[in-house]
Amino acid sequence: MEDKLLTKAQANVNPMLMSPAIANLVDNAIKYSGSPSLIELKLKHTTSEIVIRIRDQGIGIEGDELERVQERFYRAKNASTANGSGRCKRTNTL
């Protein structure tokens, strides 16, 4: 069965929060991935939710640090390879 191309999805979100969140995740995927590297953005929807998934081939983050990624300005131990104020885990789902 052939996948249908999703051309439109609608969700009630706060654009002042959602836009910078997605931009930050994509920016981190670029910043922490080597060159050449694959960065994949996928959108999945059901009748009750939309999931945006951003996957990269970057340095990742250790499991014991995952609970801290939402702290403002937190940088993982392995984040010294790039400039910035934080790091997101390898696969991010909003």
Short mmCIF file of the C-alpha atoms (twelve columns), coordinates in Angstrom:
data_MODEL
# 
_entry.id   MODEL 
# 
loop_
_atom_site.group_PDB 
_atom_site.id 
_atom_site.type_symbol 
_atom_site.label_atom_id 
_atom_site.label_alt_id 
_atom_site.label_comp_id 
_atom_site.label_asym_id 
_atom_site.label_seq_id 
_atom_site.Cartn_x 
_atom_site.Cartn_y 
_atom_site.Cartn_z 
_atom_site.pdbx_PDB_model_num 
ATOM 1  C CA . MET A 1  0.000  0.000  0.000  1 
ATOM 2  C CA . GLU A 2  1.393  3.388  -0.982 1 
ATOM 3  C CA . ASP A 3  1.681  6.114  1.670  1 
ATOM 4  C CA . LYS A 4  -0.375 9.186  0.977  1 
ATOM 5  C CA . LEU A 5  1.510  12.475 1.108  1 
ATOM 6  C CA . LEU A 6  0.314  14.543 4.040  1 
ATOM 7  C CA . THR A 7  -0.295 18.048 2.762  1 
ATOM 8  C CA . LYS A 8  -2.025 19.605 5.740  1 
ATOM 9  C CA . ALA A 9  -2.358 19.029 9.475  1 
ATOM 10 C CA . GLN A 10 -3.910 21.334 12.023 1 
ATOM 11 C CA . ALA A 11 -3.346 21.566 15.783 1 
ATOM 12 C CA . ASN A 12 -4.207 24.077 18.456 1 
ATOM 13 C CA . VAL A 13 -0.806 25.176 19.778 1 
ATOM 14 C CA . ASN A 14 0.767  28.301 21.169 1 
ATOM 15 C CA . PRO A 15 2.807  29.525 18.184 1 
ATOM 16 C CA . MET A 16 4.998  31.657 20.470 1 
ATOM 17 C CA . LEU A 17 6.149  28.441 22.166 1 
ATOM 18 C CA . MET A 18 5.921  25.883 19.365 1 
ATOM 19 C CA . SER A 19 7.874  27.747 16.691 1 
ATOM 20 C CA . PRO A 20 10.991 28.363 18.836 1 
ATOM 21 C CA . ALA A 21 10.829 24.797 20.207 1 
ATOM 22 C CA . ILE A 22 10.907 23.255 16.730 1 
ATOM 23 C CA . ALA A 23 13.562 25.719 15.558 1 
ATOM 24 C CA . ASN A 24 15.730 24.861 18.575 1 
ATOM 25 C CA . LEU A 25 15.435 21.117 17.975 1 
ATOM 26 C CA . VAL A 26 16.367 21.460 14.306 1 
ATOM 27 C CA . ASP A 27 19.194 23.868 15.168 1 
ATOM 28 C CA . ASN A 28 20.582 21.401 17.720 1 
ATOM 29 C CA . ALA A 29 20.286 18.550 15.221 1 
ATOM 30 C CA . ILE A 30 22.393 20.543 12.764 1 
ATOM 31 C CA . LYS A 31 24.818 21.818 15.389 1 
ATOM 32 C CA . TYR A 32 25.554 18.454 17.003 1 
ATOM 33 C CA . SER A 33 25.629 16.288 13.880 1 
ATOM 34 C CA . GLY A 34 28.741 15.822 11.815 1 
ATOM 35 C CA . SER A 35 28.977 16.490 8.126  1 
ATOM 36 C CA . PRO A 36 27.662 14.745 6.133  1 
ATOM 37 C CA . SER A 37 24.716 13.789 8.290  1 
ATOM 38 C CA . LEU A 38 21.050 12.908 7.923  1 
ATOM 39 C CA . ILE A 39 18.441 14.967 9.769  1 
ATOM 40 C CA . GLU A 40 14.944 13.570 9.438  1 
ATOM 41 C CA . LEU A 41 11.700 15.402 10.213 1 
ATOM 42 C CA . LYS A 42 8.487  13.395 10.287 1 
ATOM 43 C CA . LEU A 43 4.934  14.361 11.050 1 
ATOM 44 C CA . LYS A 44 2.418  11.758 12.180 1 
ATOM 45 C CA . HIS A 45 -1.182 12.443 13.015 1 
ATOM 46 C CA . THR A 46 -4.182 10.672 14.414 1 
ATOM 47 C CA . THR A 47 -7.632 12.001 15.203 1 
ATOM 48 C CA . SER A 48 -6.410 13.175 18.612 1 
ATOM 49 C CA . GLU A 49 -2.764 14.238 18.184 1 
ATOM 50 C CA . ILE A 50 0.029  15.353 15.913 1 
ATOM 51 C CA . VAL A 51 3.550  14.113 16.599 1 
ATOM 52 C CA . ILE A 52 6.571  15.898 15.163 1 
ATOM 53 C CA . ARG A 53 9.678  13.738 15.214 1 
ATOM 54 C CA . ILE A 54 13.155 15.103 14.572 1 
ATOM 55 C CA . ARG A 55 15.932 12.548 14.328 1 
ATOM 56 C CA . ASP A 56 19.608 13.213 13.758 1 
ATOM 57 C CA . GLN A 57 22.911 11.387 13.759 1 
ATOM 58 C CA . GLY A 58 24.418 13.653 16.395 1 
ATOM 59 C CA . ILE A 59 26.334 12.973 19.573 1 
ATOM 60 C CA . GLY A 60 23.219 12.113 21.582 1 
ATOM 61 C CA . ILE A 61 22.861 12.466 25.321 1 
ATOM 62 C CA . GLU A 62 23.456 9.985  28.104 1 
ATOM 63 C CA . GLY A 63 20.368 8.450  29.718 1 
ATOM 64 C CA . ASP A 64 21.243 9.769  33.183 1 
ATOM 65 C CA . GLU A 65 21.110 13.336 31.805 1 
ATOM 66 C CA . LEU A 66 17.776 13.097 29.969 1 
ATOM 67 C CA . GLU A 67 15.732 14.346 32.909 1 
ATOM 68 C CA . ARG A 68 17.714 17.611 32.870 1 
ATOM 69 C CA . VAL A 69 17.306 18.525 29.184 1 
ATOM 70 C CA . GLN A 70 14.345 20.786 29.930 1 
ATOM 71 C CA . GLU A 71 16.306 22.865 32.424 1 
ATOM 72 C CA . ARG A 72 17.072 26.283 31.058 1 
ATOM 73 C CA . PHE A 73 20.670 26.563 29.797 1 
ATOM 74 C CA . TYR A 74 21.512 22.969 30.758 1 
ATOM 75 C CA . ARG A 75 24.361 21.526 28.681 1 
ATOM 76 C CA . ALA A 76 25.162 17.831 28.674 1 
ATOM 77 C CA . LYS A 77 28.688 16.733 29.537 1 
ATOM 78 C CA . ASN A 78 29.425 15.875 25.907 1 
ATOM 79 C CA . ALA A 79 28.118 19.207 24.556 1 
ATOM 80 C CA . SER A 80 31.529 20.888 24.530 1 
ATOM 81 C CA . THR A 81 31.880 19.977 20.846 1 
ATOM 82 C CA . ALA A 82 29.571 22.834 19.801 1 
ATOM 83 C CA . ASN A 83 28.554 26.283 20.983 1 
ATOM 84 C CA . GLY A 84 25.084 26.913 22.350 1 
ATOM 85 C CA . SER A 85 23.066 26.897 25.527 1 
ATOM 86 C CA . GLY A 86 21.662 23.355 25.616 1 
ATOM 87 C CA . ARG A 87 21.263 19.962 23.975 1 
ATOM 88 C CA . CYS A 88 18.348 17.796 23.071 1 
ATOM 89 C CA . LYS A 89 18.321 14.040 22.925 1 
ATOM 90 C CA . ARG A 90 18.961 12.196 19.673 1 
ATOM 91 C CA . THR A 91 15.295 11.563 18.813 1 
ATOM 92 C CA . ASN A 92 12.898 14.275 19.878 1 
ATOM 93 C CA . THR A 93 9.184  14.067 19.954 1 
ATOM 94 C CA . LEU A 94 6.973  17.062 20.654 1 
# 
